[in-house]
Every structure is written in structure tokens, then in C-alpha cells.
Amino acid sequence: MERLGRIYAIVIMLSQEEILRYNRQINLPEIGLAGQKKLKKASVLVVGAGGLGSPVLMYLTAAGIGRIGIIDSDAVSLSNLQRQILYNSDELGQSKIKTANNKLSKLNPNTVFDLHDFDLNCQNAAGIISKYDIVVDCTDNFMARYIINDTCVMLGKPFVFASVQNYEGQVSVFNYRNGPTYRCLYPEPPPESDTPTVEKSGLPAVLPGITGSLQANEVMKIITETGEVLSGKLLIFNILKNSFVTLKISLVNENRNITELNHPILFPPNDHY
């Protein structure tokens, strides 16, 4: 009886309202009802609710992800509004994750949101990431990415990476089915002095939106097991030149041999893009 109960517990059903809501996705043969049920069953952690996190959160919520965790300790500021499309002028000074939760819950009341009002660090990373199927990196500092990467390697979780700078965006998927990790692309972090901030280098409003949308697309492909996932590949595109290049990332086996986190304290994030 106990075993039968466990079987019933993993059966995912879609209501008539959900079937109508997700009709355009369900009609895709690659997704269908089975894929939509996978999306409903899935849990995704989004680290950073800024320029990248805004489109990621909006599209994953609209697509029907069952549970989404959001990590961000920032408040909405005026300089955010040029690109962080989750927020409005009358929300300045308010908590990003609380504001995001209010809006996203209205977008899709079927999605459950976990709010983590703090920054990810070596002490809390494993406990949080272990609760989710996929991690989406929407941060803007290297140390956060190494913490995400190394924790995902230890826990066997894929993570969807992106970065933006000037007119260029980069997207990849690391640690997917024992594929390359972030350290296979960047073995060690650069000096903090060599990492220019968005504030200094500039960023067009649309670039995080395009890049975050590509991240959300990778998440959906991973969950529904469709298409070609950007594992072992780095997509680099420039929206000023309309250029798209895909580079190969080779697996370095020793980068999968991580047993503990060993990082300095995170330097402050640069406004999550």
C-alpha cells in the first residue's frame, strides 16, 4: 500500500484550465501533454532577479514550471528599470523577490514560489540547490558562478549559464548529463579588477531580455527532453552586429572531481545585470 501511494504521488495531472492556458505549447509535438506534465512537476532555482532573471522568471512561470525558487537580496532601484522588466517606477526601494512574487503569482497562480531573500554563499548553497532540479545563473559575478557550478557538480544538477556585456551575450548549459562544467570553460576566476561592471561598460535594455529568454528555452528543453541542449557548447551573439557563433567546450574530467566548496567570501554583486 505504501509503495502504491508513492506511485500515485508522482502522477501529475493537468486541469482543464491548465490545458487551455498551455494550449500553444501542448500543441507542439515535441512537448505535448507529457512534456507539459514534466514542466509542472519540475523545480527550478533562479539565482538573481535582475536583468536576466526578469525574463527567465516571467517565461518559466508562463510556461508552467511547477515550483520556482528565487534568490536575491536586492531592492528595486531607479537604474534597474532600464532593463529589469519585472519592476515599475512605483516599486522603488521595495524587495525584488517580494515584488517579483506578487507579479508572477498573478501571471500564473499554478506555480509555487520559494523566496530566498539573501545571497548564495558557500554555507547555504548545497542546502538550497539540493531542493531543485535545475539552477539558472542570472548573477553578474564570477564567484557566484563558481559556487553554483561546484555545488551543482557535487549534487549532480545541471545549471544554465548566461552573461552579458556591452552588446554581447553568452549562453551555455553546464554539468548536463556529466558534460562539461563551468570550470572547463573558465578554470579559475579572473582578478576582481579585471571584471568591468555594467555600470561602467554599459548595456542595451534588450540584451538581458534576449539572453534570459534563451536561458529559459534551455531550461524547457532540459525538462521536456527535446531539442539540442547547449551542453558542451557556448553560444556567443552580438546584437549590434547580428552575429551568432557557437564554440565547443571540451570536458576536463578532473573538473568533475569536486567534493567541497572552497571559495573566498563573495564580493558584492554588480546589480544582477
C-alpha positions in Angstrom: 0.0 0.0 0.0 2.8 2.4 0.9 4.5 1.7 -2.5 1.3 2.3 -4.3 0.9 5.6 -2.5 4.3 6.7 -3.7 3.3 5.9 -7.3 0.2 7.9 -7.0 2.2 10.8 -5.5 4.2 11.3 -8.7 1.3 11.2 -11.1 0.9 14.7 -12.4 -2.5 15.8 -13.7 -3.4 18.9 -15.7 -6.7 20.7 -15.1 -8.9 21.9 -18.0 -7.8 25.4 -17.1 -4.1 24.4 -17.4 -4.7 22.6 -20.7 -6.3 25.8 -22.1 -3.6 28.0 -20.6 -0.7 26.0 -22.1 -2.5 25.1 -25.3 0.1 26.5 -27.7 2.9 24.5 -26.0 0.8 21.3 -25.8 0.1 21.5 -29.5 3.8 21.2 -30.2 4.5 17.5 -30.9 7.9 17.8 -29.1 6.1 18.8 -25.9 2.5 17.6 -25.9 0.7 16.7 -22.7 3.5 14.6 -21.5 6.0 17.4 -21.7 3.6 19.9 -20.1 3.3 17.5 -17.1 7.1 17.4 -16.9 7.2 21.1 -16.7 4.5 21.1 -13.9 6.5 18.5 -12.0 9.8 20.4 -12.3 11.5 22.7 -9.9 13.9 25.4 -10.9 16.1 27.7 -8.9 16.8 31.2 -10.4 19.8 32.9 -8.8 19.3 36.7 -9.3 16.1 38.5 -10.1 17.6 41.3 -12.2 18.0 41.9 -16.0 18.5 38.2 -16.8 16.3 36.9 -14.0 13.3 39.0 -15.1 12.7 37.3 -18.5 13.8 33.9 -17.1 11.2 34.1 -14.3 8.4 35.5 -16.5 8.8 32.9 -19.2 9.3 29.9 -16.9 6.3 31.0 -14.9 4.2 31.5 -18.0 5.3 28.1 -19.4 4.0 26.2 -16.3 7.1 25.3 -14.2 5.6 23.8 -11.0 8.0 25.3 -8.5 10.4 28.2 -8.8 12.9 29.3 -6.2 14.2 32.9 -6.4 17.4 34.1 -4.7 18.0 37.9 -4.5 18.6 40.2 -1.6 18.4 43.5 -3.5 15.8 46.2 -3.6 14.4 47.9 -6.7 16.5 50.9 -7.8 15.9 53.5 -10.5 18.9 52.3 -12.5 17.3 48.8 -12.7 14.2 49.9 -14.6 16.0 50.3 -17.9 16.3 46.5 -18.3 14.8 44.7 -15.3 11.3 44.4 -16.7 9.7 42.8 -13.7 9.7 46.1 -11.8 7.9 49.5 -12.1 8.7 53.1 -11.1 6.3 52.9 -8.1 8.2 50.0 -6.6 11.5 51.7 -6.0 13.0 50.6 -2.7 10.9 47.5 -2.5 12.3 44.0 -2.2 12.8 42.5 -5.6 11.8 39.0 -4.7 8.6 40.1 -3.0 7.7 42.3 -5.9 8.5 39.5 -8.3 6.5 37.0 -6.4 3.4 39.3 -6.4 3.5 39.8 -10.2 4.5 36.2 -11.1 1.8 34.7 -8.9 -0.8 36.8 -10.9 0.8 35.7 -14.2 0.3 32.0 -13.2 -1.3 31.0 -9.9 -0.4 27.4 -10.6 3.3 28.0 -10.0 4.6 27.8 -6.4 7.4 30.3 -5.5 10.1 29.9 -2.8 11.6 33.2 -1.8 15.2 33.3 -0.6 16.0 36.9 0.5 19.8 36.6 0.7 22.8 36.0 -1.4 24.1 32.5 -2.3 27.3 31.5 -0.5 29.4 28.5 0.5 27.5 27.9 3.6 23.9 27.8 2.2 24.5 26.7 -1.5 24.2 22.9 -1.0 21.1 23.1 1.2 19.3 25.3 -1.3 20.4 23.8 -4.6 19.6 20.3 -3.4 15.9 21.1 -3.4 15.7 21.9 -7.1 16.1 20.0 -10.4 17.9 22.8 -12.4 19.7 26.0 -11.4 19.7 29.1 -13.6 22.6 31.5 -13.2 21.3 35.1 -13.5 24.1 36.7 -11.4 26.8 39.0 -12.5 29.9 37.9 -10.6 32.3 35.1 -11.2 32.5 33.8 -7.6 28.7 33.2 -7.5 29.1 31.2 -10.7 31.9 29.0 -9.2 29.8 28.4 -6.1 26.8 27.4 -8.3 29.0 25.3 -10.6 30.8 23.4 -7.9 27.7 22.8 -5.9 25.9 21.5 -9.0 28.8 19.2 -9.8 28.7 17.7 -6.3 24.9 17.3 -6.4 24.6 16.2 -10.0 22.4 19.2 -11.0 22.6 20.9 -14.4 22.9 24.7 -14.5 22.1 27.2 -17.2 24.6 29.9 -17.5 24.5 33.3 -19.2 26.4 36.6 -19.2 26.0 39.9 -20.9 28.5 42.7 -21.6 28.0 45.7 -23.9 26.2 44.2 -27.0 27.3 40.6 -26.4 25.5 37.7 -24.8 26.8 34.3 -23.9 24.7 31.2 -23.0 25.6 27.6 -22.1 24.5 24.6 -20.1 26.9 23.1 -17.7 27.0 19.7 -15.8 24.3 18.3 -18.0 24.4 14.5 -18.1 28.0 14.5 -16.9 29.0 17.0 -19.6 31.5 19.9 -19.3 31.3 22.2 -16.3 31.8 25.9 -15.9 35.4 25.3 -14.9 36.0 23.6 -18.2 35.4 27.0 -19.8 36.9 29.2 -17.1 39.2 27.1 -14.9 39.9 30.0 -12.5 38.2 33.3 -11.8 39.9 36.5 -13.1 41.0 39.2 -10.7 38.2 41.3 -9.5 39.9 44.3 -11.0 39.6 42.7 -14.5 35.8 42.3 -14.3 34.2 45.6 -15.5 30.8 46.4 -14.1 27.7 47.0 -16.2 27.5 50.5 -14.7 30.9 51.3 -16.3 30.7 49.4 -19.5 27.1 50.0 -20.5 24.3 47.6 -21.6 21.4 48.0 -24.0 18.0 47.3 -22.5 17.1 44.5 -24.8 20.2 42.3 -24.4 19.4 40.8 -21.0 15.9 40.1 -22.3 17.2 38.2 -25.3 19.8 36.3 -23.3 17.4 35.5 -20.5 14.8 34.2 -23.0 17.5 31.9 -24.4 18.2 30.6 -20.8 14.5 29.9 -20.3 14.4 28.0 -23.5 17.3 25.8 -22.4 15.6 25.1 -19.2 12.4 24.0 -21.0 14.4 21.7 -23.4 16.2 20.1 -20.5 12.9 19.4 -18.7 11.0 18.2 -21.7 14.0 16.3 -23.1 13.6 17.9 -26.5 15.9 19.6 -29.0 19.6 20.2 -28.7 20.7 21.4 -25.3 23.7 23.8 -25.2 25.8 21.3 -23.3 29.4 21.4 -24.4 28.7 24.5 -26.4 29.0 28.2 -25.8 26.6 30.4 -27.8 28.1 33.9 -28.3 26.0 36.5 -30.0 26.3 40.2 -30.7 23.1 42.2 -31.2 24.9 45.2 -32.7 26.5 43.1 -35.5 23.7 40.4 -35.6 26.4 37.7 -35.3 26.0 34.3 -33.7 28.8 31.9 -33.0 28.8 28.5 -31.2 32.1 27.3 -29.7 32.8 23.8 -28.4 33.6 23.3 -24.7 35.6 20.1 -24.0 35.1 18.2 -20.8 38.1 18.2 -18.4 37.5 15.2 -16.3 39.2 16.5 -13.2 36.7 19.3 -13.0 34.1 16.8 -12.1 36.1 15.7 -9.0 34.8 18.3 -6.6 34.0 17.2 -3.1 33.8 20.5 -1.2 33.3 24.2 -1.7 36.4 26.3 -1.1 35.8 29.9 -2.1 36.6 33.2 -0.5 33.7 35.4 0.6 31.7 36.7 -2.3 32.5 40.2 -3.4 29.3 42.2 -3.8 27.2 41.6 -6.9 27.1 44.3 -9.6 23.3 44.8 -9.6 22.5 41.4 -11.2 23.0 43.0 -14.7 
